[in-house]
């Protein structure tokens, strides 16, 4: 038995003995003794009872505070965990939204670029379809530089004319009968040998339209376009 239990038993025993003695005394005809004995027992009882809470209540209080601290700590951990989970959820949602916005933007830009390329291709096709063929020009005995340039403007796509014109400026200064004295290169394009232009027409020596037709075909086949041919010319001084 614990100390508290022993004391409780002692108190109960003392009380019972006192009560029994009193009853026996009365039954035997003895006068009841002074209450000094009872007072002494009560005092002893009081001492024992007063001593009970001193240890037990402290233990109970400490235990209660410890349990409260554990409960509060568990509650705090739960709140912190829920806050972290909510923060992670919000962050994931924000990241997903940002990725979606970026993907939508990239898709929109790709569509816009594709649309621009489509329009440019349509414009290029329209420009090419409007280009005149060499055979549509009447044959003359001679042509001025202005006439030769006018023919080229009608035969070369508008987006490529400036590049084509710049190459011709450097090669022959728009002289369709120009001959390179050292190499024998001939005509507007300074084709070498000159007779290669016969693939565009048998009148390649006298008809600038035939030379222009051949020159455009050559630049498209070898470089992709007159402007790409001009880029190569700038890097190499020939094309």
Secondary structure by P-SEA (a helix, b strand, c coil): ccaaaaaaaaaaaaaaaaaaaaaaaaaaccccccaaaaaaaaaaaaaaaaaccccaaaaaaaaaaaaaaaaaaaaaaaaaaaaaaaaaaaaaaaaaaaaaaaaaaaaaaaaaaaaaaaaaaaaaaaaaaaccccccccccccccaaaaaaaaaaccccccaaaaaaaaaacccccccccccccccccccccccccccccccccccccaaaaaaaaaaaaaaccccaaaaaaaaaacccc
